[in-house]
Amino acid sequence: MPCGFELGLVAPKVGLVAASAAGPVAVAGLAVGMTWAVGRAADALIERQQRVLAANFRIERAADRYQAVRRWAERARAEFGSGIDLPSELPRRSAGADLARADTLADDLLARTAAAEQTLHAQLGAARARRIVARVRAAIADGAVTSRTDPGPDPALGSPGPGRQRMTELAELGESLHRILSRLDAGASDVAVRQLEQWAEQALRAPSPATARRLLDDLRHSVDKANQEVAARRARLDTLAAPLRERVGPAVTVMHARLAAAADDPRPDWPGLTAAIDAALADARAAADHVQTATTRTYTAWSVRESLQQLGYTAEQGFDDRLAGDGTAHLTRPDWQDLAVRVVQRPGDPHTPRRQDLHLDLVAPRDSEPDFGPAVRDQWQTSVAALTPALQERGFDVRVDDRGADSGPHVHPVDGQAYPFDRADRSRRDRRHQPRLRERRP
């Protein structure tokens, strides 16, 4: 554009932060309660924001685990009754941007979760062992399980004899079974639990104490294997969730809920979860890019306005929103009449997201005759020369693409209704161009 002033800008990395949390990274004022962080300050701000997201991610995942323990306890209570304690309701808490508080909350949640899980495992192990021992005891009483020394049932279980010995052995084995089943993770699948209980009952029905103990040793290894499967499932879910820790947005929130539900599924849909996470990450990245683009455009508009205002210009109402949104805004000077600077902001190189192209030219209402003499021309060209270092001070990499035509700057006529500033008095303009009649002295 031969009649304008073209700038190629690469905006600095920009962050927007509440003033109360800005601390030393705030380098430029924006509005009441808000500040910009630019360049290295933005790097520090973004790093801190990522740490805050990661800290709150840790809190949310600890809360999810606690809620999972509570769900397991509710199911166990429905099966075994009041012998299972129900963990208390857990209010959702957030540390905001307080990293120290976030660590404290996460540690507290993890400790409460570990305690609730340990209690549940012990109570579940005791309840399952009691149920299995009761079934075997009933089988002994009914004669379905023979004594160890007598081929038939003991007619008087309450008196000394083979039946009483069997009951004593059963009580001892029941204690061992309790300890083994208390090690079983509450997240084990129903199929695994039923299989383990079946093997446990077979161990207690064994024809000799030695055989029973050997089978209980085998059961202990089976419990360990079941726990390893649960741990592997959780580790895989944690690995899937890891890329989400520094992302926010509705899709990410939905994905966290889906992963929390998968913790109770013995056979999660791994391909489906992986695809859903990829989609959630793509949405989150697109949203973050949109926010960064909008932030960059807004900071560019703010910087242009601040720079030109420091050079004596007055911006139209809503300059920042207009330039960042529609891409066009205007400024003028108090000593100018019917003359303004039009600033047009366009995206630059698509491969350089922070690249912005600015075009500045002079405009005047079509029906006006603005005063654009040498003084105004020099004033404008001096401003143009001062704008580059002013923007550089605000972190921009500035490239001057065009300083105008060789003949100097021109004024572009625009529709009068599109001119955003008050017009000069019409009658005064008309009188200025009428010839003056000199009064003759008598």
C-alpha positions as CSV (number, residue, x, y, z in Angstrom):
1,M,0.0,0.0,0.0
2,P,2.0,3.0,-1.2
3,C,0.1,5.6,0.8
4,G,0.4,4.0,4.2
5,F,2.8,2.8,6.8
6,E,3.2,-0.9,7.0
7,L,4.6,-2.7,10.1
8,G,5.4,-6.4,10.5
9,L,5.2,-7.3,14.2
10,V,6.1,-10.5,16.0
11,A,4.4,-10.1,19.3
12,P,6.1,-11.3,22.4
13,K,4.8,-14.2,24.4
14,V,1.9,-12.7,26.4
15,G,0.0,-13.8,29.4
16,L,-3.0,-12.1,31.2
17,V,-3.2,-12.4,34.9
18,A,-5.2,-10.9,37.8
19,A,-3.2,-8.2,39.4
20,S,-3.4,-9.7,42.9
21,A,-1.6,-12.8,41.6
22,A,0.8,-11.0,39.2
23,G,3.6,-10.4,41.6
24,P,6.9,-9.5,39.9
25,V,5.8,-10.7,36.5
26,A,3.4,-7.8,35.8
27,V,5.1,-5.4,33.4
28,A,2.2,-3.5,31.8
29,G,-1.2,-2.3,33.1
30,L,-4.3,-3.3,31.2
31,A,-7.4,-2.5,33.3
32,V,-8.5,-2.4,36.9
33,G,-7.4,-5.6,38.5
34,M,-5.6,-7.0,35.5
35,T,-2.1,-6.9,34.1
36,W,-0.1,-8.1,31.2
37,A,3.0,-10.3,31.5
38,V,5.2,-10.1,28.5
39,G,8.3,-11.9,27.3
40,R,10.3,-13.5,30.1
41,A,7.7,-12.4,32.5
42,A,5.1,-14.3,30.4
43,D,7.3,-17.4,30.4
44,A,7.4,-17.2,34.2
45,L,3.6,-16.6,34.3
46,I,2.8,-19.5,32.0
47,E,5.2,-21.8,33.9
48,R,3.4,-20.9,37.1
49,Q,0.0,-21.4,35.6
50,Q,1.1,-24.8,34.4
51,R,2.3,-25.6,37.9
52,V,-1.1,-24.5,39.3
53,L,-2.9,-26.6,36.8
54,A,-0.7,-29.6,37.6
55,A,-1.3,-29.1,41.4
56,N,-5.0,-28.9,41.0
57,F,-4.9,-31.9,38.7
58,R,-3.3,-33.8,41.6
59,I,-6.0,-32.7,43.9
60,E,-8.8,-33.7,41.5
61,R,-7.2,-37.1,40.9
62,A,-6.8,-37.7,44.7
63,A,-10.5,-36.7,45.2
64,D,-11.5,-39.1,42.4
65,R,-9.6,-42.0,44.1
66,Y,-11.3,-41.1,47.4
67,Q,-14.7,-41.2,45.7
68,A,-13.8,-44.6,44.2
69,V,-13.1,-45.9,47.7
70,R,-16.4,-44.6,48.8
71,R,-18.2,-46.3,46.0
72,W,-16.5,-49.6,46.8
73,A,-17.5,-49.2,50.4
74,E,-21.1,-48.5,49.5
75,R,-21.2,-51.7,47.4
76,A,-19.6,-53.7,50.2
77,R,-22.0,-52.3,52.8
78,A,-24.9,-53.4,50.6
79,E,-23.4,-56.9,50.5
80,F,-22.1,-57.3,54.1
81,G,-24.1,-54.8,56.1
82,S,-23.0,-52.5,58.9
83,G,-19.7,-54.3,59.3
84,I,-18.4,-52.0,56.5
85,D,-17.8,-48.4,57.5
86,L,-18.7,-45.8,54.9
87,P,-16.1,-43.0,54.4
88,S,-17.5,-39.6,55.0
89,E,-18.6,-37.3,52.2
90,L,-15.7,-35.4,50.7
91,P,-16.4,-31.8,49.7
92,R,-14.7,-30.7,46.5
93,R,-12.0,-28.2,47.3
94,S,-9.7,-26.1,45.2
95,A,-6.5,-24.3,46.1
96,G,-6.9,-21.8,43.3
97,A,-3.4,-20.4,42.4
98,D,-2.0,-21.1,45.9
99,L,0.6,-23.8,45.2
100,A,1.5,-24.4,48.8
101,R,-2.2,-24.9,49.7
102,A,-2.6,-27.2,46.6
103,D,0.2,-29.4,47.9
104,T,-1.3,-29.5,51.4
105,L,-4.8,-30.3,50.1
106,A,-3.5,-33.1,47.8
107,D,-1.4,-34.6,50.6
108,D,-4.4,-34.5,53.0
109,L,-6.6,-36.1,50.4
110,L,-4.1,-38.9,49.7
111,A,-3.7,-39.6,53.4
112,R,-7.4,-39.8,53.9
113,T,-7.8,-42.0,50.9
114,A,-5.1,-44.3,52.0
115,A,-6.6,-44.6,55.5
116,A,-10.1,-45.2,54.1
117,E,-8.8,-47.8,51.7
118,Q,-6.9,-49.6,54.4
119,T,-10.0,-49.7,56.6
120,L,-12.1,-51.0,53.8
121,H,-9.6,-53.7,52.9
122,A,-9.5,-55.0,56.5
123,Q,-13.2,-54.9,56.9
124,L,-13.8,-56.6,53.5
125,G,-11.2,-59.3,54.3
126,A,-12.9,-60.0,57.6
127,A,-16.4,-60.1,56.1
128,R,-15.4,-62.4,53.3
129,A,-13.4,-64.7,55.6
130,R,-16.4,-64.9,58.0
131,R,-18.7,-65.8,55.2
132,I,-16.4,-68.5,53.8
133,V,-15.7,-70.0,57.3
134,A,-19.4,-70.0,58.0
135,R,-20.1,-71.9,54.9
136,V,-17.4,-74.5,55.6
137,R,-18.6,-74.8,59.3
138,A,-22.1,-75.4,58.1
139,A,-20.8,-78.1,55.7
140,I,-18.9,-79.8,58.5
141,A,-22.0,-79.7,60.7
142,D,-24.1,-81.2,57.9
143,G,-21.6,-83.9,57.2
144,A,-20.7,-82.5,53.8
145,V,-17.1,-82.2,55.0
146,T,-15.7,-85.2,56.9
147,S,-13.5,-84.9,59.9
148,R,-9.8,-85.4,59.4
149,T,-9.7,-88.8,61.3
150,D,-13.2,-90.1,61.0
151,P,-14.8,-91.0,57.7
152,G,-18.3,-89.9,58.9
153,P,-19.6,-86.8,60.5
154,D,-19.1,-86.2,64.2
155,P,-22.5,-86.6,65.9
156,A,-21.6,-84.2,68.7
157,L,-19.7,-81.2,67.5
158,G,-19.8,-79.6,71.0
159,S,-17.9,-82.5,72.6
160,P,-14.3,-83.4,72.3
161,G,-13.6,-85.5,69.2
162,P,-12.7,-85.2,65.5
163,G,-15.4,-82.6,64.8
164,R,-14.2,-80.3,67.6
165,Q,-10.7,-80.6,66.3
166,R,-11.8,-79.7,62.8
167,M,-13.6,-76.7,64.2
168,T,-10.5,-75.6,66.0
169,E,-8.4,-76.0,62.9
170,L,-11.0,-74.1,60.9
171,A,-10.8,-71.1,63.3
172,E,-7.1,-71.0,62.9
173,L,-7.3,-71.2,59.2
174,G,-10.0,-68.6,59.2
175,E,-7.6,-66.1,60.8
176,S,-5.0,-66.8,58.1
177,L,-7.7,-66.4,55.5
178,H,-8.7,-63.1,57.0
179,R,-5.2,-61.8,56.8
180,I,-4.9,-62.9,53.1
181,L,-8.2,-61.5,52.0
182,S,-7.5,-58.2,53.8
183,R,-4.6,-57.7,51.3
184,L,-7.0,-57.8,48.3
185,D,-7.5,-54.5,46.6
186,A,-11.1,-53.3,46.8
187,G,-10.8,-52.4,43.1
188,A,-10.5,-56.1,42.2
189,S,-13.2,-57.2,39.7
190,D,-16.2,-59.2,40.8
191,V,-15.0,-62.1,38.7
192,A,-11.6,-62.1,40.4
193,V,-13.2,-61.9,43.9
194,R,-15.6,-64.8,43.2
195,Q,-12.7,-66.9,42.0
196,L,-10.6,-66.1,45.0
197,E,-13.4,-66.9,47.4
198,Q,-14.0,-70.2,45.7
199,W,-10.3,-71.1,46.1
200,A,-10.4,-70.0,49.7
201,E,-13.3,-72.3,50.5
202,Q,-11.6,-75.2,48.8
203,A,-8.5,-74.5,51.0
204,L,-10.6,-74.7,54.1
205,R,-12.3,-77.9,53.0
206,A,-8.9,-79.6,52.4
207,P,-8.5,-83.0,54.0
208,S,-5.5,-82.0,56.1
209,P,-4.1,-78.8,57.7
210,A,-0.9,-79.1,55.7
211,T,-2.9,-79.2,52.5
212,A,-5.1,-76.3,53.6
213,R,-2.0,-74.2,54.4
214,R,-0.4,-75.0,51.1
215,L,-3.6,-74.0,49.3
216,L,-3.8,-70.8,51.4
217,D,-0.2,-70.0,50.3
218,D,-1.4,-70.4,46.7
219,L,-4.3,-68.2,47.5
220,R,-1.9,-65.5,48.8
221,H,-0.1,-65.5,45.4
222,S,-3.4,-65.3,43.6
223,V,-4.4,-62.2,45.7
224,D,-1.0,-60.6,44.8
225,K,-1.6,-61.3,41.2
226,A,-5.1,-59.8,41.3
227,N,-3.7,-56.7,43.0
228,Q,-1.0,-56.4,40.3
229,E,-3.7,-56.4,37.7
230,V,-5.6,-53.6,39.5
231,A,-2.3,-51.6,39.9
232,A,-1.5,-52.1,36.2
233,R,-4.9,-50.9,35.2
234,R,-4.6,-47.8,37.4
235,A,-1.1,-47.1,36.1
236,R,-2.3,-47.3,32.5
237,L,-5.1,-45.0,33.3
238,D,-2.7,-42.6,35.0
239,T,-0.5,-42.7,31.9
240,L,-3.5,-41.9,29.7
241,A,-4.5,-39.0,32.0
242,A,-1.0,-37.5,32.2
243,P,-1.3,-35.3,29.0
244,L,-4.4,-33.7,30.5
245,R,-2.8,-32.4,33.6
246,E,-2.0,-29.0,32.2
247,R,-5.1,-28.7,30.0
248,V,-8.5,-27.2,30.9
249,G,-11.9,-27.0,29.2
250,P,-15.2,-28.9,29.0
251,A,-13.8,-31.8,26.9
252,V,-11.0,-32.3,29.5
253,T,-13.5,-32.3,32.4
254,V,-15.6,-34.9,30.6
255,M,-12.5,-37.0,29.9
256,H,-11.5,-36.9,33.6
257,A,-14.9,-38.2,34.6
258,R,-14.7,-41.0,32.0
259,L,-11.2,-42.1,33.2
260,A,-12.5,-42.1,36.8
261,A,-15.4,-44.4,35.8
262,A,-12.9,-46.6,33.9
263,A,-11.1,-47.2,37.2
264,D,-14.0,-49.5,38.3
265,D,-14.1,-51.3,35.0
266,P,-12.0,-54.6,35.0
267,R,-11.7,-54.3,31.2
268,P,-11.7,-50.7,30.1
269,D,-12.1,-49.9,26.4
270,W,-8.5,-48.9,25.9
271,P,-8.7,-48.0,22.2
272,G,-11.9,-45.9,22.9
273,L,-10.3,-44.1,25.8
274,T,-7.1,-43.4,23.8
275,A,-9.1,-41.9,20.9
276,A,-11.3,-39.9,23.3
277,I,-8.2,-38.4,25.0
278,D,-6.6,-37.5,21.7
279,A,-9.9,-35.7,20.8
280,A,-10.0,-33.9,24.1
281,L,-6.4,-32.8,23.8
282,A,-7.1,-31.6,20.3
283,D,-10.0,-29.5,21.5
284,A,-8.0,-28.2,24.5
285,R,-5.1,-27.2,22.2
286,A,-7.5,-25.5,19.8
287,A,-9.1,-23.6,22.7
288,A,-5.7,-22.6,24.1
289,D,-4.5,-21.4,20.6
290,H,-7.7,-19.4,20.3
291,V,-7.1,-17.8,23.7
292,Q,-3.5,-17.1,22.9
293,T,-4.4,-15.6,19.5
294,A,-7.0,-13.4,21.1
295,T,-4.6,-12.4,23.9
296,T,-1.9,-11.5,21.4
297,R,-4.3,-9.4,19.3
298,T,-5.6,-7.6,22.4
299,Y,-2.1,-6.9,23.7
300,T,-1.1,-5.7,20.2
301,A,-4.0,-3.3,20.2
302,W,-3.3,-2.1,23.7
303,S,0.4,-1.6,22.8
304,V,-0.4,0.4,19.7
305,R,-2.9,2.6,21.6
306,E,-0.5,3.2,24.5
307,S,2.4,4.0,22.2
308,L,0.5,6.5,20.1
309,Q,-1.2,8.1,23.1
310,Q,2.2,8.7,24.6
311,L,3.0,10.5,21.4
312,G,0.0,12.8,21.8
313,Y,-2.8,10.9,20.0
314,T,-6.3,10.3,21.3
315,A,-8.0,6.9,20.6
316,E,-11.6,6.5,19.6
317,Q,-14.0,4.8,22.1
318,G,-13.4,1.1,22.4
319,F,-10.1,1.2,20.4
320,D,-8.7,-2.0,21.8
321,D,-11.8,-4.1,21.2
322,R,-12.2,-2.7,17.8
323,L,-8.7,-3.3,16.7
324,A,-8.5,-6.8,18.3
325,G,-11.9,-7.7,17.0
326,D,-12.8,-6.1,13.7
327,G,-9.2,-5.3,13.0
328,T,-9.7,-1.6,12.4
329,A,-9.6,1.4,14.8
330,H,-8.7,5.1,14.8
331,L,-6.8,7.8,16.6
332,T,-6.5,11.5,16.2
333,R,-4.8,14.5,17.8
334,P,-6.4,17.3,19.7
335,D,-5.0,19.8,17.3
336,W,-6.2,18.0,14.2
337,Q,-9.5,18.8,12.5
338,D,-11.2,16.1,10.4
339,L,-8.1,14.1,10.2
340,A,-7.4,10.7,11.9
341,V,-5.0,7.7,11.8
342,R,-6.6,4.5,10.7
343,V,-4.9,1.4,12.1
344,V,-5.7,-2.0,10.5
345,Q,-4.5,-5.2,12.1
346,R,-4.2,-8.4,10.1
347,P,-2.9,-11.9,10.8
348,G,0.6,-12.3,9.5
349,D,2.5,-15.5,8.6
350,P,0.2,-18.5,9.5
351,H,3.4,-20.4,10.5
352,T,4.2,-17.7,13.1
353,P,1.1,-17.4,15.3
354,R,2.3,-14.3,17.0
355,R,3.0,-12.4,13.8
356,Q,0.7,-9.5,13.2
357,D,0.8,-7.0,10.3
358,L,-0.2,-3.4,11.0
359,H,-1.1,-0.9,8.3
360,L,-1.4,2.8,9.4
361,D,-2.7,5.5,7.1
362,L,-4.4,8.9,7.4
363,V,-8.1,9.3,6.7
364,A,-10.5,12.2,6.5
365,P,-14.3,12.5,5.8
366,R,-15.0,12.6,2.2
367,D,-16.7,16.0,2.4
368,S,-14.0,17.7,4.4
369,E,-10.8,19.5,3.5
370,P,-8.5,18.8,6.4
371,D,-5.5,20.9,7.1
372,F,-2.6,18.6,5.9
373,G,0.1,21.1,5.5
374,P,3.8,20.6,6.1
375,A,3.5,21.0,9.8
376,V,1.0,18.2,10.1
377,R,3.0,16.0,7.7
378,D,6.1,16.4,9.7
379,Q,4.1,15.7,12.9
380,W,2.8,12.5,11.4
381,Q,6.1,11.3,10.0
382,T,7.8,12.0,13.3
383,S,5.2,9.9,15.1
384,V,5.7,7.1,12.6
385,A,9.5,7.2,13.3
386,A,8.9,7.1,17.1
387,L,6.3,4.3,17.0
388,T,8.8,1.6,16.1
389,P,11.0,2.0,19.3
390,A,7.9,2.4,21.4
391,L,6.6,-0.9,20.3
392,Q,10.0,-2.5,20.7
393,E,10.0,-1.4,24.3
394,R,6.8,-3.4,24.7
395,G,8.4,-6.5,23.5
396,F,7.6,-6.5,19.8
397,D,10.0,-7.5,17.1
398,V,9.2,-4.8,14.6
399,R,10.0,-4.8,10.8
400,V,9.1,-1.7,8.8
401,D,7.7,-2.9,5.5
402,D,6.7,0.4,3.9
403,R,7.0,4.0,5.0
404,G,4.8,5.4,2.3
405,A,5.2,6.7,-1.2
406,D,8.1,8.8,-2.2
407,S,5.9,11.9,-2.4
408,G,5.0,11.5,1.3
409,P,1.9,10.4,3.1
410,H,-1.6,10.8,1.6
411,V,-5.0,11.2,3.1
412,H,-7.7,8.7,2.2
413,P,-11.3,9.9,2.0
414,V,-13.8,7.9,4.0
415,D,-17.6,8.1,4.4
416,G,-18.5,10.8,6.9
417,Q,-20.6,8.4,8.9
418,A,-17.7,6.1,9.4
419,Y,-15.5,8.9,10.8
420,P,-15.4,8.2,14.5
421,F,-14.5,11.6,15.8
422,D,-16.4,14.9,16.2
423,R,-16.4,16.9,13.0
424,A,-15.1,20.5,12.8
425,D,-17.8,23.1,12.7
426,R,-19.2,23.2,9.1
427,S,-19.8,26.9,9.0
428,R,-16.3,27.5,10.2
429,R,-15.0,25.3,7.5
430,D,-17.0,27.1,4.9
431,R,-15.9,30.5,6.1
432,R,-12.3,29.4,5.9
433,H,-12.6,28.9,2.2
434,Q,-14.5,32.0,1.4
435,P,-12.5,35.1,0.2
436,R,-12.2,37.8,2.7
437,L,-13.4,41.3,1.7
438,R,-11.2,44.1,3.0
439,E,-13.1,47.0,4.3
440,R,-12.1,50.3,2.7
441,R,-11.1,53.0,5.0
442,P,-12.9,56.2,4.4
